[in-house]
Amino acid sequence: MLYYTQMTLDRASAQRKDKNWLLTQYGEKSRWLLIHHDQNLFSADLTELAFIQQSQIEHLDRRDAIFLGKDDQFSYFALDVSSIDLSELQKQLDVCTEDHSDGQYRFADMRKVGPKLERVSGSVGVLARGLSYWHKTHCYCGRCGHKNIPVEAGHARLCTNKACKHMTFPRTDPAVIMLVTHRFKDGVERCLLGRQEAWPEGVYSTLAGFVDPGETLEQAVAREVEEEAGVIVDDVQYLASQPWPFPSSLMLGFIATAKTTDIFVEQDELEQAHWFSRADLDTFGQWGDEAPGFKLTRPDSISRFLVEHWRQLPEKE
């Protein structure tokens, strides 16, 4: 099952617009997820996402809190505390800092900790991170340039210019990610993987790219594979999707069949690309391994999901 796809909270889309209803969700029945410069708050050992009680943050400004959703027990909110120095948070919340390694909590990058988390809490954590990032990067109206403010419990921003009053909503960028396969003349089916220069040494991933305006998802798959590797594909089939708010993408996963197999890589897209058999993949190491050699992508990525899905399929006749 894909990571970050188990956001089971009731988003209460209609009720959250009612300020009076929202006030009833505060207090003992609320739990808070704190964000500091795009990092989530975890337990100090980084094994659990921290769900803070409101009594622990009564001293913090909660006017820009983001309502995430509710379950049978609690209502959940995200709060960006980036304006507060870590040293202050260390005093107020017992947060670990570089100078104070001991503490009850620690801020860390969700991309590094996410695979260790229980799937539901991880899904809530990336939602908190993604919405907080959107607010940070959309402080001004895209139409008139005036300052805008959070409304609808943090799920929209309203321009303060009375002549404009444009409403902005959180952005999600559709991106296709695809495993391309081909059965070669030797009877072995192989998949096409590539790597970017900035990635850790030896890591190879499925190809991916953003959807252009005016094209279908299938067209985007074909275009990106040809642009990145010079390979022509057909038989594009949708498989699964994954929220990837790092910072604001929705990854749409496909499997496609290659009509051509010669690879031509432009260095501004990929550093290298190769065809790999299932037997080849069995020799790959894991993301983060220090040993030399080829490595698979992050375990929480849809790229890894696509590769593992293909590895378990019977080879095409």
C-alpha positions as CSV (number, residue, x, y, z in Angstrom):
1,M,0.0,0.0,0.0
2,L,1.3,3.4,-0.9
3,Y,2.6,5.8,1.7
4,Y,0.7,9.0,2.4
5,T,-2.5,7.8,0.9
6,Q,-4.3,6.9,4.2
7,M,-5.6,10.3,5.2
8,T,-8.8,8.9,6.9
9,L,-9.8,12.1,8.8
10,D,-13.2,13.7,8.0
11,R,-12.2,17.0,6.4
12,A,-15.5,18.5,7.4
13,S,-15.5,20.7,4.2
14,A,-18.8,22.4,4.9
15,Q,-18.5,22.8,8.7
16,R,-15.0,24.2,8.7
17,K,-16.3,27.4,7.0
18,D,-18.4,28.1,10.0
19,K,-16.2,30.0,12.6
20,N,-18.6,29.1,15.4
21,W,-18.4,25.4,14.6
22,L,-14.6,25.7,14.4
23,L,-14.4,27.2,17.8
24,T,-16.1,24.1,19.2
25,Q,-13.3,21.9,17.9
26,Y,-10.6,23.6,20.0
27,G,-9.7,22.7,23.6
28,E,-9.3,19.2,25.0
29,K,-10.7,17.5,21.9
30,S,-8.0,19.0,19.6
31,R,-4.6,17.7,18.7
32,W,-1.9,19.9,17.0
33,L,0.8,19.2,14.5
34,L,3.6,21.8,14.5
35,I,5.6,22.8,11.5
36,H,9.0,24.6,11.7
37,H,10.6,25.7,8.4
38,D,8.9,22.8,6.5
39,Q,9.8,20.2,9.2
40,N,7.3,18.3,11.2
41,L,7.5,17.8,15.0
42,F,8.2,14.2,16.0
43,S,9.0,12.3,19.1
44,A,12.6,12.7,20.1
45,D,13.5,9.3,18.7
46,L,11.8,10.1,15.4
47,T,9.5,7.0,15.6
48,E,6.2,8.9,16.0
49,L,4.6,12.0,14.7
50,A,3.9,14.4,17.7
51,F,0.2,15.2,18.3
52,I,0.4,18.1,20.8
53,Q,-2.4,18.9,23.2
54,Q,-3.7,22.4,23.1
55,S,-2.8,22.9,26.8
56,Q,0.9,22.7,25.7
57,I,0.6,25.5,23.2
58,E,-1.8,28.0,25.0
59,H,1.0,30.6,24.8
60,L,1.3,30.4,21.0
61,D,-0.6,32.4,18.5
62,R,-3.2,30.0,17.0
63,R,-5.1,32.5,14.8
64,D,-3.6,31.0,11.6
65,A,-4.2,27.4,12.6
66,I,-5.1,25.0,9.7
67,F,-7.9,22.6,10.4
68,L,-6.9,19.2,9.0
69,G,-9.9,17.0,9.9
70,K,-11.5,15.1,12.7
71,D,-12.1,11.5,13.8
72,D,-14.2,10.0,16.5
73,Q,-11.9,11.3,19.2
74,F,-10.2,14.5,18.2
75,S,-10.0,17.4,15.7
76,Y,-6.6,17.9,14.2
77,F,-4.9,21.2,13.4
78,A,-1.6,22.3,11.8
79,L,0.3,25.3,13.2
80,D,3.4,26.8,11.6
81,V,5.8,28.0,14.3
82,S,8.6,29.0,12.0
83,S,8.6,32.5,13.4
84,I,9.8,31.2,16.7
85,D,13.5,30.3,17.3
86,L,14.2,26.7,18.1
87,S,15.9,27.9,21.3
88,E,12.6,29.3,22.4
89,L,10.7,26.2,21.4
90,Q,13.3,24.2,23.4
91,K,12.2,26.1,26.5
92,Q,8.5,26.1,25.8
93,L,7.9,22.6,24.5
94,D,11.1,20.6,25.3
95,V,12.2,20.5,21.7
96,C,15.6,19.1,20.9
97,T,18.0,21.6,19.3
98,E,21.6,21.4,18.1
99,D,22.7,22.8,21.5
100,H,20.3,20.7,23.5
101,S,20.2,17.1,22.1
102,D,17.9,15.9,25.0
103,G,14.2,16.7,24.8
104,Q,10.8,15.2,24.3
105,Y,10.3,16.3,20.7
106,R,12.4,16.9,17.6
107,F,11.7,18.7,14.3
108,A,12.7,16.7,11.2
109,D,12.1,16.4,7.5
110,M,9.1,14.2,6.8
111,R,10.8,12.8,3.7
112,K,13.4,11.1,6.0
113,V,11.1,10.0,8.7
114,G,7.9,9.2,6.8
115,P,8.7,5.5,6.0
116,K,9.1,4.8,9.7
117,L,5.6,6.1,10.6
118,E,2.3,4.3,10.9
119,R,0.5,5.0,7.5
120,V,-2.4,7.0,8.8
121,S,-0.4,9.4,10.9
122,G,2.2,9.8,8.1
123,S,-0.6,10.8,5.8
124,V,-1.9,13.4,8.2
125,G,1.7,14.7,8.7
126,V,2.3,15.3,5.0
127,L,-1.1,17.1,4.7
128,A,0.0,19.4,7.6
129,R,3.4,20.1,5.9
130,G,1.9,20.7,2.4
131,L,-0.8,23.1,3.6
132,S,1.7,25.0,5.7
133,Y,4.1,25.3,2.8
134,W,1.2,26.6,0.6
135,H,0.4,29.4,3.1
136,K,4.0,30.4,3.4
137,T,4.4,30.8,-0.4
138,H,1.0,32.5,-1.1
139,C,1.1,35.5,1.2
140,Y,0.1,37.9,-1.6
141,C,-2.7,38.0,-4.1
142,G,-1.7,36.6,-7.5
143,R,-4.0,39.1,-9.2
144,C,-3.4,42.5,-7.6
145,G,-0.4,41.9,-5.4
146,H,-2.1,42.9,-2.1
147,K,-1.7,40.9,1.1
148,N,-4.1,38.1,1.5
149,I,-5.2,36.3,4.7
150,P,-6.2,32.7,5.7
151,V,-9.9,31.9,5.6
152,E,-12.1,28.8,5.7
153,A,-10.0,27.2,8.5
154,G,-6.8,27.6,6.5
155,H,-8.1,26.0,3.3
156,A,-8.2,29.3,1.3
157,R,-6.7,32.8,1.3
158,L,-8.7,35.9,0.7
159,C,-7.2,39.1,-0.8
160,T,-7.5,42.1,1.5
161,N,-7.9,44.5,-1.4
162,K,-11.7,45.4,-1.3
163,A,-11.6,46.0,-5.0
164,C,-10.3,42.5,-5.7
165,K,-11.3,40.1,-2.9
166,H,-9.8,37.2,-5.0
167,M,-10.0,33.8,-3.3
168,T,-7.0,31.5,-3.6
169,F,-7.1,27.8,-2.9
170,P,-4.3,25.3,-2.2
171,R,-2.4,24.2,-5.3
172,T,-1.7,20.6,-6.3
173,D,0.5,20.0,-9.4
174,P,-0.3,16.9,-11.4
175,A,2.8,14.9,-12.3
176,V,3.1,11.6,-14.1
177,I,5.5,8.9,-13.1
178,M,5.9,5.8,-15.2
179,L,7.6,2.4,-15.3
180,V,8.4,1.7,-19.0
181,T,9.0,-2.0,-19.9
182,H,10.0,-3.9,-23.0
183,R,10.5,-7.6,-23.8
184,F,13.8,-7.8,-25.6
185,K,14.8,-10.3,-28.3
186,D,16.6,-12.5,-25.7
187,G,13.2,-13.1,-24.1
188,V,13.9,-11.0,-21.0
189,E,11.6,-8.2,-20.0
190,R,13.4,-5.1,-18.7
191,C,12.3,-1.8,-17.2
192,L,13.7,1.6,-18.0
193,L,15.2,3.5,-15.0
194,G,17.2,6.7,-14.9
195,R,19.0,8.9,-12.4
196,Q,19.6,12.6,-11.8
197,E,23.1,13.8,-11.0
198,A,21.9,15.3,-7.7
199,W,20.7,12.0,-6.3
200,P,22.7,9.8,-4.0
201,E,25.3,7.7,-5.8
202,G,23.8,4.6,-7.6
203,V,20.1,5.5,-7.1
204,Y,17.9,4.8,-10.2
205,S,14.2,5.7,-10.4
206,T,11.3,5.5,-12.8
207,L,10.9,8.5,-15.1
208,A,8.6,11.3,-14.1
209,G,7.5,14.8,-15.1
210,F,4.8,17.5,-14.7
211,V,1.7,17.5,-16.9
212,D,1.7,20.4,-19.4
213,P,-1.4,22.5,-20.0
214,G,-3.7,21.1,-22.6
215,E,-2.4,17.5,-22.6
216,T,-3.9,14.3,-21.2
217,L,-2.1,12.2,-18.7
218,E,-1.3,9.6,-21.3
219,Q,0.2,12.2,-23.6
220,A,2.3,13.5,-20.7
221,V,3.7,10.0,-20.1
222,A,4.7,9.6,-23.7
223,R,6.2,13.1,-24.0
224,E,8.2,12.9,-20.8
225,V,9.7,9.5,-21.7
226,E,10.7,10.7,-25.1
227,E,12.1,13.9,-23.7
228,E,14.1,12.3,-20.9
229,A,15.3,9.1,-22.6
230,G,14.5,9.3,-26.3
231,V,12.3,6.2,-26.0
232,I,8.9,6.0,-27.7
233,V,6.1,4.3,-25.7
234,D,2.5,3.2,-26.2
235,D,-0.1,1.1,-24.2
236,V,0.0,3.6,-21.3
237,Q,-2.0,2.2,-18.4
238,Y,-2.9,4.0,-15.1
239,L,-2.0,2.1,-11.9
240,A,-2.1,4.3,-8.8
241,S,-1.7,7.8,-7.4
242,Q,0.1,9.3,-4.4
243,P,0.0,12.7,-2.7
244,W,3.5,14.1,-2.6
245,P,3.4,17.4,-0.9
246,F,7.2,18.0,-1.2
247,P,6.0,20.7,-1.8
248,S,2.8,20.3,-3.7
249,S,2.5,17.4,-6.2
250,L,0.0,14.6,-6.9
251,M,2.0,11.7,-8.5
252,L,0.0,9.7,-11.0
253,G,1.5,6.3,-11.6
254,F,1.5,4.5,-15.0
255,I,3.0,1.5,-16.7
256,A,3.8,1.8,-20.4
257,T,5.3,-0.4,-23.1
258,A,8.3,0.8,-25.1
259,K,8.1,0.7,-28.9
260,T,11.8,1.6,-29.2
261,T,14.7,0.7,-26.9
262,D,17.6,3.0,-27.9
263,I,18.3,5.5,-25.1
264,F,19.3,9.1,-25.7
265,V,19.7,11.1,-22.6
266,E,20.0,14.9,-22.5
267,Q,22.1,15.9,-19.6
268,D,19.6,18.7,-18.5
269,E,17.0,16.0,-17.9
270,L,18.8,12.9,-16.7
271,E,22.4,11.9,-16.0
272,Q,22.0,8.3,-17.1
273,A,19.3,5.8,-18.0
274,H,19.5,2.0,-18.5
275,W,17.3,-1.1,-19.0
276,F,17.2,-3.4,-16.0
277,S,15.8,-6.9,-15.7
278,R,14.1,-8.3,-12.6
279,A,17.3,-10.3,-11.9
280,D,19.3,-7.0,-12.1
281,L,16.9,-5.4,-9.6
282,D,17.5,-8.3,-7.2
283,T,21.1,-7.1,-6.8
284,F,20.2,-3.5,-6.1
285,G,20.9,-2.0,-2.7
286,Q,18.5,0.3,-0.7
287,W,18.3,4.1,-0.7
288,G,20.8,5.3,1.9
289,D,23.1,2.4,1.6
290,E,26.8,3.5,1.7
291,A,28.0,0.4,-0.3
292,P,28.8,1.0,-4.0
293,G,26.5,-0.2,-6.7
294,F,22.9,0.4,-8.0
295,K,20.2,1.3,-5.5
296,L,16.4,1.4,-5.4
297,T,14.5,4.6,-4.7
298,R,13.0,5.6,-1.3
299,P,10.6,3.0,0.1
300,D,7.9,5.6,0.6
301,S,7.9,6.8,-3.1
302,I,5.4,5.7,-5.8
303,S,8.5,5.1,-7.9
304,R,9.5,2.2,-5.6
305,F,5.8,1.1,-5.6
306,L,5.8,0.8,-9.4
307,V,9.1,-1.1,-9.5
308,E,8.0,-3.6,-6.8
309,H,4.6,-4.0,-8.6
310,W,6.4,-4.9,-11.8
311,R,8.8,-7.2,-10.2
312,Q,5.9,-9.4,-8.9
313,L,4.2,-9.6,-12.3
314,P,4.8,-12.7,-14.5
315,E,6.9,-11.9,-17.5
316,K,5.0,-11.1,-20.7
317,E,5.0,-13.8,-23.3
